[in-house]
Amino acid sequence: MNVYKIAVIAGDGIGPEVINEGVKVLNKVAELAGDFSFEFTYFPWGCEYYLEHGKMLPDDGMEQLKKFEAVYLGAVGYPGVPDHISLRELLLKIRKQFDQYVNVRPVKLLQGAPCPLKDVTRDQIDMVVIRENSEGEYAGAGDWLFKGKPEEVVLQTGVFSRKGTERIIRYAYELARKTGRTLTSISKANALNYSMVFWDQVFEEVGQEYPDVETHSYLVDAASMFFVKQPERFQIVVTSNLFGDIITDLGAAIAGGMGLAAGANLNPERVYPSMFEPIHGSAPDIAHQGIANPLAALWSASQILDFFGHENWGAKVLDVIEQVMVDKKTLTPDMGGVSSTEEVGNEVVALLSALKTSQV
Ligand SMILES: NC(=O)c1ccc[n+]([C@@H]2O[C@H](COP(=O)([O-])OP(=O)(O)OC[C@H]3O[C@@H](n4cnc5c(N)ncnc54)[C@H](O)[C@@H]3O)[C@@H](O)[C@H]2O)c1
């Protein structure tokens, strides 16, 4: 019997509310599967912790997390603590120190999910965006010269190492090969004459090893247009940190909105834990009311199941999320329903149990 050890950082605002449902669903899946289980360890880190201790996590926090295979994160950030502190000192610290250089963002329009595009069917939006998660434009390199003077200059340097660029592109090629899907690189070599020329070159070089993978390349501006006009062009997408950040929000917008979007931060070599999170924030405006939509956190739970090799169960959780949206009986207010966070979680658990019973 495999026991998967997961560190839970439920975080702030609606974080704990949606993560509770994710934990409930994962435990249910384990019970139904019968051959694995989860061991969850909770860490009370986040803004409340910061206000009490002056830091987002204890000094040995990263050491504590290292012992786990995965981290399940709700959301961090709350009024009273500057966002750059909550983001940099917890979320980005984990991504960076655990070398979670692959950000996987599924952009898939499930049946029943709200879609702002006209006449788009479910099969037209079904892609996975692989975003570089460790360097690029978010490396934090640069300078601020002559601060406050008329000749003030700021420099924000994009860092593209050969190792960092090759490994993310290779990961995407491997995924495209494994799934038999096309691979599209999104860059901007016409304007970014060092970083993106290099990116395109590496995309081509690595591609020599994958003659079986059909590839496409787009400039990020054209890609943004096609995300809206012809999303069916994209299957597996690979892009840099900044472009990935932006186009995955666009992806979330066309495929059900923030209440549904999930992301995985992977350290593929599994030297360090990988981290799974709904991509929405802590939503202080609706926190503690029990009305947050837990579906994005449940999609993250399905990514956790994939990560541990239980893709069949991951797919079942997605099927059930889809069923909940098609039924429209148990939805939170952001999706036009009147149900609570807990009721949606309970419905997913009930549908999973029914699925199992009907298969027996
Ligand atoms: N990954 C993270 O931890 C993360 C991501 C984004 C923002 N944040 C932090 O969260 C705080 C709030 O940020 P924000 O308001 O810009 O973004 P947000 O995602 O928290 O909220 C934006 C809007 O979407 C709604 N919303 C978000 N998630 C929802 C859900 N599951 N169900 C129903 N409605 C939902 C909110 O009510 C709000 O109106 C800030 O402190 C920010 O730094 C954290």
The ligand as an SDF file (V2000), in Angstrom:
LIG
                    3D

 44 48  0  0  0  0  0  0  0  0999 V2000
   -1.3440   31.6600   -5.6970 N   0  0  0  0  0  0  0  0  0  0  0  0
   -1.6060   32.5560   -4.7660 C   0  0  0  0  0  0  0  0  0  0  0  0
   -1.4230   32.3010   -3.5930 O   0  0  0  0  0  0  0  0  0  0  0  0
   -2.1870   33.8710   -5.1670 C   0  0  0  0  0  0  0  0  0  0  0  0
   -2.5790   34.1220   -6.4860 C   0  0  0  0  0  0  0  0  0  0  0  0
   -3.1600   35.3540   -6.7950 C   0  0  0  0  0  0  0  0  0  0  0  0
   -3.3490   36.2950   -5.7940 C   0  0  0  0  0  0  0  0  0  0  0  0
   -2.9300   36.0240   -4.5260 N   0  0  0  0  0  0  0  0  0  0  0  0
   -3.1840   36.9710   -3.4050 C   0  0  0  0  0  0  0  0  0  0  0  0
   -4.5690   36.9080   -3.0680 O   0  0  0  0  0  0  0  0  0  0  0  0
   -5.0090   38.1950   -2.5920 C   0  0  0  0  0  0  0  0  0  0  0  0
   -6.2140   38.6320   -3.3800 C   0  0  0  0  0  0  0  0  0  0  0  0
   -5.8430   38.8160   -4.7400 O   0  0  0  0  0  0  0  0  0  0  0  0
   -6.8350   39.2140   -5.9100 P   0  0  0  0  0  0  0  0  0  0  0  0
   -8.0760   39.7920   -5.3020 O   0  0  0  0  0  0  0  0  0  0  0  0
   -6.0630   39.9780   -6.8910 O   0  0  0  0  0  0  0  0  0  0  0  0
   -7.1850   37.8350   -6.6370 O   0  0  0  0  0  0  0  0  0  0  0  0
   -8.1920   36.6850   -6.1920 P   0  0  0  0  0  0  0  0  0  0  0  0
   -7.9870   35.5570   -7.1480 O   0  0  0  0  0  0  0  0  0  0  0  0
   -8.0420   36.3600   -4.7670 O   0  0  0  0  0  0  0  0  0  0  0  0
   -9.6540   37.3130   -6.4140 O   0  0  0  0  0  0  0  0  0  0  0  0
  -10.0740   37.9300   -7.6240 C   0  0  0  0  0  0  0  0  0  0  0  0
  -11.6130   37.8430   -7.7140 C   0  0  0  0  0  0  0  0  0  0  0  0
  -11.9830   36.4970   -8.0260 O   0  0  0  0  0  0  0  0  0  0  0  0
  -12.8200   35.9720   -7.0130 C   0  0  0  0  0  0  0  0  0  0  0  0
  -12.4070   34.5980   -6.7490 N   0  0  0  0  0  0  0  0  0  0  0  0
  -11.1280   34.1200   -6.6920 C   0  0  0  0  0  0  0  0  0  0  0  0
  -11.1400   32.8270   -6.4040 N   0  0  0  0  0  0  0  0  0  0  0  0
  -12.4120   32.4560   -6.2660 C   0  0  0  0  0  0  0  0  0  0  0  0
  -13.0560   31.2280   -5.9490 C   0  0  0  0  0  0  0  0  0  0  0  0
  -12.3740   30.0760   -5.7280 N   0  0  0  0  0  0  0  0  0  0  0  0
  -14.3950   31.2110   -5.8620 N   0  0  0  0  0  0  0  0  0  0  0  0
  -15.1110   32.3200   -6.1040 C   0  0  0  0  0  0  0  0  0  0  0  0
  -14.5680   33.5100   -6.4090 N   0  0  0  0  0  0  0  0  0  0  0  0
  -13.2310   33.5740   -6.4880 C   0  0  0  0  0  0  0  0  0  0  0  0
  -12.6320   36.8690   -5.7990 C   0  0  0  0  0  0  0  0  0  0  0  0
  -13.7930   36.8740   -4.9760 O   0  0  0  0  0  0  0  0  0  0  0  0
  -12.3150   38.2110   -6.4160 C   0  0  0  0  0  0  0  0  0  0  0  0
  -13.5100   38.9010   -6.6930 O   0  0  0  0  0  0  0  0  0  0  0  0
   -3.7940   39.1230   -2.7320 C   0  0  0  0  0  0  0  0  0  0  0  0
   -3.1690   39.2170   -1.4830 O   0  0  0  0  0  0  0  0  0  0  0  0
   -2.9080   38.4140   -3.7470 C   0  0  0  0  0  0  0  0  0  0  0  0
   -1.5490   38.7070   -3.5970 O   0  0  0  0  0  0  0  0  0  0  0  0
   -2.3770   34.8440   -4.1960 C   0  0  0  0  0  0  0  0  0  0  0  0
  1  2  1  0
  2  3  2  0
  2  4  1  0
  4  5  1  0
  4 44  2  0
  5  6  2  0
  6  7  1  0
  7  8  2  0
  8  9  1  0
  8 44  1  0
  9 10  1  0
  9 42  1  0
 10 11  1  0
 11 12  1  0
 11 40  1  0
 12 13  1  0
 13 14  1  0
 14 15  2  0
 14 16  1  0
 14 17  1  0
 17 18  1  0
 18 19  2  0
 18 20  1  0
 18 21  1  0
 21 22  1  0
 22 23  1  0
 23 24  1  0
 23 38  1  0
 24 25  1  0
 25 26  1  0
 25 36  1  0
 26 27  1  0
 26 35  1  0
 27 28  2  0
 28 29  1  0
 29 30  1  0
 29 35  2  0
 30 31  1  0
 30 32  2  0
 32 33  1  0
 33 34  2  0
 34 35  1  0
 36 37  1  0
 36 38  1  0
 38 39  1  0
 40 41  1  0
 40 42  1  0
 42 43  1  0
M  CHG  2   8   1  16  -1
M  END
$$$$
